Amino acid sequence: MFPLLLMGEFIMIEMRNITKRFGSLVANDHISFKALPGEIHALLGENGAGKTTLMSILFGLYEPDEGEILINGEVVKIKDPNDATKYNIGMVHQHFKLVEVFTVLDNIILGLEDLKYGFITKDKARQKITEIMNQYNLHVDLDEYVKNLTVGEQQKVEILKMLYRNSDILIFDEPTAVLTPQEIDELIEIMKGFAKEGKTVILITHKLEEIKRAANKCTILRRGKVIDTVDVKSVTKNQLAEMMVGRVLNQKYEFNEYQPKEKVLSLKNITLNGKSKDILKDISFDVHKGEILGIAGIDGNGQTELVQVITGMMRHTSGEIILNGVDISYTSIRRRIMSGISHIPEDRQKHGLVLDFNLAYNLVLQEYHTDKFQKYSILNHNLINEYAKDLVQKYDIRSAAGINSSARSMSGGNQQKAIIAREIEKPHDLLIAFQPTRGLDVGAINNIHQQMIKERNNDKAVLLVSFELEEIFSLSDRILVIFEGQIVGEFLRGQVDEETIGLYMSGTRKEVE
């Protein structure tokens, strides 16, 4: 079986006139797409543009309502992921498909186990996986449980799953959404290595910089339709952004003069003991009305625990948390919410949504029990639905069945939009935003950044925790750097460059200035 030759190039994968409907929503509208061996082909589009749906069809998670798929020039039927594996297609999903209570080895071989006398044998699999790890520099402890791995390590497991199945067509769905800058660099080099071997890499991403760094071609989708396919070298990031959103983006942020007012949040000597060492060490800082305080740091240096301590999801060992002059150190999560905290969590699926509730209910999770939406403990569903419709329109939240869509069925970016809408629109004095734009497209990122600046300009206090240095620098009035659970640097906007912040983040410079 030989690839189809087109104008001197072999086509590894071709999708012709693919159409997929979910009720009245047309997720893919007669999409045609080609990718070549040895090519990194990016799929770019807004949240809900149909990118993941298209690749889910290629991987066998959905069947198209219309259209056909050709692999190496032959029409094929891909009804499920087993068919996709048969055609050497692999996919790393945005939300990993791993069994947390299984070991790395068991996750990789799941469904392809070797049997001897009815028992699973793992020696050959272990040898093959070790060879793959050595070849691609993808080292993970095969005997460690997945639940104990970092996000970056879990992603390596997903890649190893593909390679163990001899995949030649590799689909990466938002692969850098939760990775550190160092892990992103490493992943891009891995993808380039795959392309050099003649594999076809399809990269779904919202990050224009990564497309410019990694991809050869880019196909832009908008509202389920193909806008264009371009040579990445021939276009600028601004041109890609405008093709994606269909308009010129106003990326100029307008800040009122920085005049911080009274304190909203004060942390005093917060310490959190761990099993072998302190996770948080004597942390003190204030967040004022009318400012965005950014916390910069490499993932795993205590940011998650710090936010969980402030929001009540974790109990600190010592210290005080003061909100609007009141000590909330030992109050419940609900009491903190009702006292004026809004929280965009790091993990939208675990801590931001009830995945089996519909969108409308998720948009009132923090307020359903208030007089706004109930009387005598009976919910007013009409009010809930009208409120939800307003937020869907205001924040451009896209889903197959509107406010009746289950949160689980929505794309990651639209799940994030729903959380942001809920937390910004409910009454609050302090907005804690942890990776608020993770998985969002450039248009949505621009809108969310504008919303956060509006919060700040309207005298709200904003605590921004992000692993994206560009985001920290773009939005923060003050920047704190956290390293190994300690605040090691504090700077005002314009007083420091990214290189210096990077030194503090890595622990090279620890003195507080």
Disulfide bonds with the S-S distance in Angstrom:
none
